[in-house]
Amino acid sequence: MRFRIQTLGLALLMCSTAIAQEEKDPQACIPRPTTTTTSTTPSSSPTALPKNFGMLVYRAFEMLDVFGPLDVLGMLARLHPMNLYLIGETMDPVTVEPVAAAMNPKNSSFFPVILPTHTYATAPRDIEVLLIPGGLWTRSPHLNATISYVRTTYPRLRYLISICTGASVAARAGVLDGRRATTNKASWAATVALGGPGVEWVPRARWVADGNVWTSSGVSAGIDATLAWVAEVFGEAEAGDITDLMEYERHTDSEWDPYAERFNVTGGQE
């Protein structure tokens, strides 16, 4: 395990300093597993592992909901061939700035912008894993196109992962009907109300996996959920290595959730 971590860490360092070498050999900075690992993936064939990932981006998304899971997957992409698609309703730059002035009471200007790579109309049809972040955007009344995209895309997916209040979008698309799911505890009541009665909401959970649908609690929980998903699909050894390289204190118990009590969430439908 230590040798694997050192190898991956060294490769990350080399990638930041050996540009000339990388131009000569594009594979030089891609670390490879150095030991045989016991994987929990359903398939023993590396070619069966998910390769194409989509992340929805919409105005006023929660930054860590997007970049926390992407940091995990970005490290994973140094071990496996993977493609990322940032999918917006249009190709316009997407800001995290809220639409309503009331959501920015101090009139701050502290809003990074992200550029989509595709729209709902142009996103590749072979996306295998779709991630839906949360944030203030999930409360927008103008999400019909997004909900429609999730509804029509889900049957082609191998996995869907929602982070934080992104669960409400999955729920409105019908993806969570008849499934167990969780969401942000500080926004529990509003998210559950948007999601409708067909979901079995789990009030105390860091994340919930039901079939090929994974839902996480609020914000930072998306990192734990993504690491748990990596452990399930790619193997615990790789999830553990990524956790250590992130210097992240990972929660491996899906029922660890002090925030349910903190925000007085005690039932599924509140």
Secondary structure as the mmCIF struct_conf table of DSSP 4:
data_model
#
loop_
_struct_conf.conf_type_id
_struct_conf.id
_struct_conf.beg_label_comp_id
_struct_conf.beg_label_asym_id
_struct_conf.beg_label_seq_id
_struct_conf.end_label_comp_id
_struct_conf.end_label_asym_id
_struct_conf.end_label_seq_id
HELX_RH_AL_P HELX_RH_AL_P1 ARG A 2 THR A 17
HELX_RH_AL_P HELX_RH_AL_P2 ILE A 19 LYS A 24
TURN_TY1_P TURN_TY1_P1 PRO A 26 CYS A 29
BEND BEND1 THR A 35 THR A 35
BEND BEND2 PRO A 42 PRO A 42
BEND BEND3 SER A 44 SER A 44
HELX_RH_3T_P HELX_RH_3T_P1 PRO A 46 ALA A 48
BEND BEND4 LEU A 49 LEU A 49
STRN STRN1 ASN A 52 LEU A 56
TURN_TY1_P TURN_TY1_P2 ARG A 59 ALA A 60
STRN STRN2 PHE A 61 PHE A 61
HELX_RH_AL_P HELX_RH_AL_P3 MET A 63 LEU A 76
TURN_TY1_P TURN_TY1_P3 ALA A 77 LEU A 79
BEND BEND5 HIS A 80 HIS A 80
STRN STRN3 ASN A 83 GLY A 88
BEND BEND6 GLU A 89 ASP A 92
STRN STRN4 VAL A 94 THR A 95
BEND BEND7 VAL A 99 ALA A 100
HELX_RH_3T_P HELX_RH_3T_P2 ALA A 101 MET A 103
TURN_TY1_P TURN_TY1_P4 PRO A 105 LYS A 106
STRN STRN5 VAL A 113 ILE A 114
BEND BEND8 THR A 117 THR A 117
STRN STRN6 HIS A 118 THR A 119
TURN_TY1_P TURN_TY1_P5 TYR A 120 THR A 122
BEND BEND9 ALA A 123 ALA A 123
TURN_TY1_P TURN_TY1_P6 ARG A 125 ASP A 126
STRN STRN7 VAL A 129 ILE A 132
STRN STRN8 GLY A 135 GLY A 135
HELX_RH_3T_P HELX_RH_3T_P3 LEU A 136 ARG A 139
BEND BEND10 PRO A 141 PRO A 141
HELX_RH_AL_P HELX_RH_AL_P4 ASN A 144 THR A 153
HELX_RH_3T_P HELX_RH_3T_P4 TYR A 154 ARG A 156
BEND BEND11 ARG A 158 ARG A 158
STRN STRN9 TYR A 159 SER A 162
TURN_TY1_P TURN_TY1_P7 CYS A 164 THR A 165
HELX_RH_AL_P HELX_RH_AL_P5 GLY A 166 ARG A 172
TURN_TY1_P TURN_TY1_P8 ALA A 173 GLY A 178
BEND BEND12 ARG A 179 ARG A 179
STRN STRN10 ARG A 180 ALA A 181
BEND BEND13 LYS A 185 LYS A 185
TURN_TY1_P TURN_TY1_P9 ALA A 186 SER A 187
HELX_RH_AL_P HELX_RH_AL_P6 TRP A 188 GLY A 195
TURN_TY1_P TURN_TY1_P10 PRO A 197 GLY A 198
BEND BEND14 VAL A 199 VAL A 199
STRN STRN11 GLU A 200 TRP A 201
BEND BEND15 PRO A 203 ARG A 204
BEND BEND16 ARG A 206 ARG A 206
STRN STRN12 TRP A 207 ASP A 210
TURN_TY1_P TURN_TY1_P11 GLY A 211 ASN A 212
STRN STRN13 VAL A 213 SER A 216
BEND BEND17 GLY A 218 GLY A 218
TURN_TY1_P TURN_TY1_P12 VAL A 219 SER A 220
HELX_RH_AL_P HELX_RH_AL_P7 ALA A 221 VAL A 233
TURN_TY1_P TURN_TY1_P13 PHE A 234 PHE A 234
HELX_RH_AL_P HELX_RH_AL_P8 GLU A 236 MET A 246
TURN_TY1_P TURN_TY1_P14 GLU A 247 GLU A 247
TURN_TY1_P TURN_TY1_P15 SER A 254 GLU A 255
HELX_RH_AL_P HELX_RH_AL_P9 PRO A 258 ARG A 262
TURN_TY1_P TURN_TY1_P16 PHE A 263 ASN A 264
BEND BEND18 GLY A 267 GLY A 268
#
